Amino acid sequence: MAAHRRPARRETAPGDVLESLLDALYSRRRFLTSSAIGTAGSLVLGTGVAAEAAARGETTASRPSGEVGKVAEEADRVVQATPSRYFVNRGNGSEEMKWGPARDYAETVPNDRFYIHNRARPPDIDRRTWRLRLTGDALARPRSFGYEDLLALPAVTLRRTLDCGANCRVFFPSLPPSGDGRRWLPIGFTQWHFGAVSAAEWTGVRVKDVLAAAGARDGVDVKFTGLDEITDPDGRTVNYSQVIPFEKAVKDDTLLAYRMNGADLPVDHGYPLRALFSGWGGNTAVKWLGHIEASKRSIPAAGPQRLQVLTGPDFPEPVRPTAGRVRSAVEFNENVTLTPGDMTLRGRAWSGAGAIDRVDVQVDRLVAPGRWTTEIPWREAKLLSAPEPFMWVRFEVPWQGVKPGKYRVMSRARDRAGNVQPRPEDVLWNQHGLEYNGHAPLELVVLPASLMP
């Protein structure tokens, strides 16, 4: 079993139970069952975090208008503050949600704790002058909407989990199992672990209502384009976009969201408007929306969407992911250190294909270097919330009489469509490291407080 490379930036969580005290003694190595695991990551450009807007006390409504979509300096991709207690910085405008604090969240994640993936600096938008343009040959009456026009349409509120298609990408081997060196996974990709996922209550208008107001008919594809300017795989400056089948765009639960957990969309999450396709990856949820094109013909993918496909030895033809895979995570930060005694393992499970109906948890104990024994075999967890489609469910399992040692905890979820998280060695490798959902273990240490340095 191969060890994962430790992220260059140390992240600690002051105030969590003993979490940061042994960070210097224990590496962030992860071991996956019967699988040699390497490093991988996501096609994004540049690094850094900016919190200057928060420091100035700006709010969404007070952000100044300016040149929309100006390509940002690399250090300015994220506007809000992202303290290390709640986030792990993965570089490239990527802020991963830490799972330790999640134990204090209810069903949704607070807006300022929600994971972030910005490919460029969020554009400065004044919603008083902002317009959403609707064009395309599938529209009888191409038109534009102002922000107040959208508020006048029937509002819909949904609770939805937003899960990056590249979540857990770090657990893929760098090479396919065949060892084909021509299909290596580019190292510039973001090293997402478990936390490129969060959930919120979203309020907005149905895409189908907006399209109907423009006289939509006989559509095949709909292209959603943001106002953020990014660099595409060919080095050109483009606006981020996603092409979505018309039938998905007009589902009752496909939204143009303008509120998140009851507040205006935060800048880093698409203010003033973003798309939301229930169950589909976060990459499809275009932020800072400015243009919708509805076409009677297929629209070719452009920009990063061209590479958001499954390709590799097990995929004779590229496959574009749609519904997110079934996944789960335990609510501990990575390599947490705990004290002996009785405890409860809690976590969350979700799927883009339907509601979760079962979660099992297993605990292994390290008995010798590289050798693990099962401490608790797969045990069904108690679901703490009513399962609902496209929304994660909380679960818990008691763990009593925990003795000092090193452990790894795994969770395995199942949805009502019959999808079950596979063993790590059964996950199909793909060139871009998308849709990993093996039940990867979370390592933790149990140690008496008297032995702490």
C-alpha positions in Angstrom: 0.0 0.0 0.0 1.4 3.3 -1.0 1.4 6.5 1.1 -0.1 9.8 -0.1 2.0 12.9 -0.3 1.4 15.3 2.5 0.0 18.7 1.4 2.6 21.4 1.6 0.5 23.7 3.7 -0.3 22.6 7.3 -3.9 23.2 8.4 -4.8 23.1 12.0 -8.1 23.5 13.8 -7.6 25.3 17.1 -10.1 24.3 19.7 -10.9 20.9 18.4 -10.3 18.0 20.7 -6.5 17.4 20.6 -6.6 17.7 16.8 -3.5 19.8 16.3 -1.2 18.7 19.1 0.3 15.7 17.3 0.3 17.1 13.8 4.1 17.2 13.8 4.3 13.6 14.8 1.8 12.0 12.4 1.8 12.5 8.7 -1.3 12.8 6.6 -0.6 9.4 5.0 -3.7 7.5 3.9 -3.9 3.8 3.2 -6.6 2.4 0.9 -7.7 -1.3 1.1 -5.8 -3.5 -1.4 -5.0 -0.5 -3.6 -1.8 1.4 -4.4 -2.9 5.0 -4.2 -1.1 8.0 -5.6 -1.7 11.7 -5.9 -3.9 13.5 -8.3 -6.0 16.7 -8.6 -8.3 19.4 -11.0 -7.6 21.5 -14.0 -7.5 24.9 -12.5 -5.0 27.8 -12.9 -3.1 29.8 -10.3 -3.1 29.7 -6.5 -4.0 31.8 -3.4 -6.7 33.2 -1.3 -7.9 36.8 -0.9 -9.8 38.1 2.1 -9.5 41.8 1.5 -13.2 42.3 0.7 -14.1 40.8 4.1 -11.5 42.9 5.8 -13.0 46.0 4.3 -16.4 45.0 5.6 -17.9 44.7 2.1 -21.2 42.9 1.7 -22.7 41.5 -1.5 -24.9 44.6 -1.9 -22.0 47.0 -1.3 -19.5 45.6 -3.8 -18.6 48.3 -6.3 -19.5 47.8 -10.0 -16.6 47.6 -12.3 -15.1 45.8 -15.3 -17.1 42.5 -15.3 -15.0 39.4 -15.6 -11.6 41.0 -15.5 -9.0 38.2 -15.2 -7.7 38.3 -11.7 -4.2 38.1 -10.2 -3.6 34.6 -8.9 -3.7 35.7 -5.3 -7.2 37.2 -5.6 -9.4 34.2 -6.6 -11.3 34.0 -3.3 -13.0 37.0 -1.8 -14.2 35.8 1.6 -12.0 35.0 4.6 -11.3 31.2 4.7 -9.8 30.5 8.2 -7.9 27.2 8.6 -10.2 26.1 11.3 -12.9 25.6 8.7 -11.0 25.2 5.4 -8.1 23.4 3.8 -6.5 25.5 1.1 -5.9 23.3 -2.0 -4.5 26.2 -4.1 -5.9 27.4 -7.4 -8.9 29.2 -5.8 -9.9 25.9 -4.1 -11.0 25.9 -0.5 -12.0 22.5 0.9 -14.6 22.2 3.7 -13.1 20.6 6.8 -15.2 17.8 8.2 -14.4 18.3 11.9 -16.6 21.4 12.3 -19.4 19.8 10.4 -20.4 17.9 13.5 -21.8 21.3 14.7 -23.8 22.0 11.5 -27.4 21.2 11.1 -28.6 19.9 7.7 -27.0 22.8 5.8 -23.6 24.4 5.9 -23.3 28.1 6.8 -22.5 30.2 3.7 -19.1 31.2 5.0 -18.1 27.6 5.6 -19.3 26.2 2.2 -16.5 24.8 0.0 -15.2 27.1 -2.8 -13.8 26.5 -6.2 -13.2 29.7 -8.2 -11.3 29.4 -11.5 -10.8 33.2 -11.6 -11.5 36.3 -9.4 -15.2 36.7 -9.0 -16.4 39.5 -11.3 -17.6 42.8 -9.8 -21.4 42.9 -10.6 -23.9 45.6 -9.8 -27.2 43.8 -9.8 -29.0 47.1 -10.5 -27.5 47.1 -14.0 -26.8 43.4 -14.4 -28.9 41.5 -17.1 -29.4 37.9 -17.9 -29.5 37.5 -21.7 -31.5 34.7 -23.3 -30.7 33.9 -26.9 -30.9 30.9 -29.3 -32.9 29.5 -32.1 -35.1 27.5 -29.7 -36.5 30.8 -28.4 -39.4 32.5 -30.1 -38.8 35.7 -28.1 -35.2 36.2 -27.2 -35.0 38.6 -24.3 -33.1 39.7 -21.2 -34.1 39.7 -17.5 -33.0 42.1 -14.8 -32.7 41.0 -11.2 -36.1 42.4 -10.2 -37.7 40.7 -13.2 -36.5 37.3 -11.8 -37.8 38.2 -8.4 -41.3 38.7 -10.0 -41.4 35.1 -11.2 -42.6 32.3 -8.9 -39.9 31.5 -6.3 -38.8 27.9 -5.5 -36.8 26.8 -2.5 -34.9 23.5 -2.4 -32.4 21.8 -0.1 -29.6 20.4 -2.2 -26.1 19.0 -1.7 -23.5 20.4 -4.1 -20.7 17.9 -4.7 -17.8 18.6 -6.9 -17.3 15.8 -9.5 -13.6 15.8 -8.6 -14.3 15.4 -4.9 -11.9 12.7 -3.4 -9.7 12.9 -6.5 -6.5 12.5 -4.4 -7.4 8.8 -3.8 -7.0 7.9 -7.5 -3.7 6.2 -8.4 -1.4 8.4 -10.5 -1.4 5.7 -13.2 -4.1 3.3 -14.2 -3.9 -0.3 -12.8 -2.4 -1.4 -16.1 0.6 0.9 -15.5 0.2 2.5 -18.9 2.6 5.5 -18.5 1.0 7.3 -21.4 -2.2 7.9 -19.4 -0.6 9.5 -16.3 -2.8 11.9 -14.3 -1.4 15.5 -14.6 0.0 16.7 -11.3 -1.4 20.2 -11.7 -4.9 19.1 -10.8 -6.4 20.1 -7.5 -5.8 17.6 -4.7 -9.3 17.4 -3.4 -9.8 15.0 -0.4 -13.3 14.5 1.1 -14.4 18.1 1.5 -15.3 19.5 -2.0 -19.0 19.1 -1.0 -21.5 21.1 1.1 -25.3 21.5 1.3 -27.5 24.6 1.4 -31.1 25.8 1.0 -31.3 27.4 -2.4 -34.0 29.9 -3.5 -34.6 31.0 -7.1 -36.7 30.6 -10.2 -37.1 27.5 -12.4 -35.1 27.6 -15.6 -38.2 26.3 -17.4 -40.2 29.3 -16.3 -37.5 31.7 -17.6 -37.2 29.8 -20.9 -41.0 29.7 -21.2 -41.1 33.5 -20.9 -38.8 33.6 -23.9 -41.0 31.2 -25.9 -38.8 28.1 -25.7 -39.7 25.2 -27.9 -38.0 22.1 -29.5 -34.8 22.6 -27.6 -31.9 20.1 -27.7 -29.2 21.8 -25.6 -29.0 24.8 -23.3 -25.7 26.6 -22.7 -25.2 28.5 -19.4 -22.3 31.0 -19.5 -20.9 33.0 -16.5 -19.4 36.4 -16.4 -16.1 35.2 -15.0 -13.2 35.2 -17.5 -10.9 32.2 -17.2 -8.1 30.6 -19.3 -9.2 27.5 -21.2 -7.1 24.4 -21.8 -5.8 26.0 -25.0 -4.6 29.1 -23.2 -7.4 31.4 -24.5 -9.5 33.8 -22.3 -13.1 32.6 -22.3 -16.2 32.8 -20.0 -16.8 29.6 -18.0 -19.8 27.7 -19.5 -21.7 24.4 -19.3 -23.8 22.8 -22.0 -26.8 21.0 -20.5 -29.4 18.8 -22.3 -32.7 20.7 -22.7 -34.6 18.0 -20.8 -32.5 18.4 -17.7 -32.6 22.2 -18.0 -36.4 22.2 -17.8 -36.8 19.8 -14.9 -38.9 21.2 -12.0 -35.9 21.2 -9.7 -33.5 22.9 -12.0 -33.0 26.4 -10.7 -31.5 29.8 -11.3 -30.6 30.5 -7.6 -30.3 34.0 -6.2 -30.5 33.1 -2.5 -28.4 30.7 -0.4 -29.6 29.7 3.1 -32.0 32.7 3.0 -29.4 35.3 2.1 -28.3 36.8 -1.2 -25.8 34.6 -2.9 -22.3 35.3 -1.5 -19.8 36.7 -4.0 -17.7 33.5 -4.1 -20.9 31.4 -4.7 -22.1 33.2 -7.8 -23.7 36.6 -6.9 -26.2 37.6 -8.1 -27.3 34.4 -9.9 -26.1 30.8 -10.5 -27.5 27.7 -12.0 -28.3 24.6 -10.0 -28.9 21.1 -11.6 -30.2 18.8 -8.9 -27.9 15.8 -8.4 -25.3 16.9 -10.9 -21.7 17.9 -10.2 -20.8 21.3 -8.8 -18.9 22.0 -12.0 -22.3 22.3 -13.8 -23.6 24.9 -11.4 -22.4 27.9 -13.3 -21.8 31.0 -11.2 -22.1 34.7 -12.0 -24.6 33.8 -14.7 -24.9 36.2 -17.6 -26.1 34.3 -20.7 -28.4 31.4 -21.5 -28.5 30.0 -25.1 -31.2 27.6 -26.0 -30.6 25.7 -29.2 -32.5 23.3 -31.5 -29.2 21.6 -32.2 -26.3 20.1 -30.1 -23.9 22.7 -28.8 -20.3 21.6 -28.5 -18.7 21.8 -25.0 -16.2 24.6 -24.6 -13.5 25.6 -22.1 -13.0 23.3 -19.1 -16.1 21.3 -19.9 -14.2 19.7 -22.8 -12.0 17.9 -20.2 -14.8 17.1 -17.7 -15.2 13.6 -19.1 -14.3 10.1 -18.1 -11.6 8.7 -20.3 -9.0 5.9 -19.9 -8.5 2.2 -20.5 -12.0 1.3 -19.2 -13.7 4.0 -21.3 -13.5 3.2 -25.1 -15.3 6.5 -25.7 -15.3 9.6 -23.5 -18.3 9.7 -21.1 -19.6 13.0 -19.7 -20.7 12.5 -16.1 -24.2 13.6 -15.1 -25.6 12.4 -11.7 -23.1 12.4 -8.9 -21.9 9.1 -7.4 -22.9 7.9 -4.0 -20.4 9.1 -1.3 -20.1 9.5 2.4 -17.7 11.0 5.0 -17.1 10.8 8.7 -17.2 14.1 10.6 -13.6 14.3 11.7 -10.7 16.3 10.4 -8.0 14.2 8.8 -5.5 12.6 11.2 -7.5 13.7 14.3 -6.2 12.7 17.7 -8.8 11.7 20.3 -8.8 10.5 24.0 -9.8 6.9 25.0 -13.3 6.0 26.1 -16.8 5.9 24.6 -17.5 8.0 21.5 -19.9 8.2 18.6 -18.9 8.2 15.0 -21.0 10.6 13.0 -21.0 11.5 9.3 -23.0 12.4 6.2 -23.9 10.4 3.0 -25.3 11.7 -0.3 -25.9 10.7 -3.9 -26.8 12.4 -7.1 -29.0 9.5 -8.1 -31.5 9.5 -5.3 -32.0 9.5 -1.5 -29.7 7.5 0.8 -31.3 4.6 2.4 -28.4 2.9 4.3 -25.0 3.6 5.6 -22.5 1.1 7.2 -19.4 1.9 9.1 -16.2 -0.2 9.7 -13.2 0.5 12.0 -9.8 -1.1 11.6 -6.9 -1.0 14.0 -3.2 -0.8 13.2 -1.5 -3.8 14.8 1.9 -3.6 13.1 3.5 -1.4 10.4 1.3 -1.8 7.3 -1.0 -4.4 9.0 -4.5 -3.7 10.0 -7.1 -5.8 11.8 -10.9 -5.2 11.9 -12.0 -3.7 15.2 -15.6 -3.2 14.2 -16.9 -5.1 11.1 -19.4 -3.3 8.8 -22.2 -2.1 11.1 -25.4 -0.4 10.0 -25.5 3.2 11.1 -28.5 5.0 12.5 -29.8 7.7 10.1 -30.4 10.9 11.9 -32.5 12.7 9.3 -35.2 11.6 6.9 -33.6 10.7 3.5 -34.6 12.9 0.6 -33.4 13.1 -3.0 -30.2 15.0 -3.7 -29.7 16.0 0.0 -27.3 14.4 2.3 -28.4 12.4 5.3 -26.6 12.4 8.7 -25.7 9.1 10.4 -24.1 7.8 13.6 -22.6 4.6 15.1 -21.6 4.2 18.7 -18.0 3.2 19.4 -17.5 2.1 23.0 -14.5 1.5 25.1 -12.0 2.8 22.6 -8.4 2.0 23.6 -5.2 3.9 22.6 -4.0 3.1 19.2 -4.1 4.1 15.5 -7.4 3.4 13.6 -9.0 3.9 10.3 -12.7 4.5 9.9 -14.6 3.8 6.7 -18.2 4.5 5.8 -20.2 2.9 2.9 -23.5 4.4 1.7 -26.3 3.0 -0.5 -29.0 5.0 -2.3 -32.5 4.1 -3.2 -31.4 3.5 -6.8 -29.3 0.6 -5.5 -25.9 2.3 -5.9 -23.4 1.3 -3.2 -20.0 2.8 -2.6 -17.5 0.3 -4.0 -14.2 -0.9 -2.7 -11.3 1.4 -3.6 -9.8 -1.2 -6.0 -13.2 -1.4 -7.8 -13.4 2.3 -8.7 -12.8 2.7 -12.5 -9.7 4.9 -13.1 -10.0 7.8 -15.4 -7.6 10.3 -16.9 -9.1 13.4 -15.2 -9.7 11.9 -11.8 -13.5 12.4 -11.7 -16.1 10.7 -9.6 -14.0 8.7 -7.1 -16.3 7.2 -4.5 -14.5 4.3 -3.0 -15.0 4.0 0.8 -11.6 5.6 1.5 -10.6 5.3 5.2 -10.1 8.2 7.5 -7.1 7.7 9.9 -7.2 8.8 13.5 -5.1 8.3 16.6 -6.5 7.6 20.2 -4.0 8.7 22.9 -4.3 9.5 26.6 -4.0 13.2 27.3 -1.2 12.3 29.8 1.0 11.3 26.9 0.5 14.4 24.9 3.6 16.6 24.4 
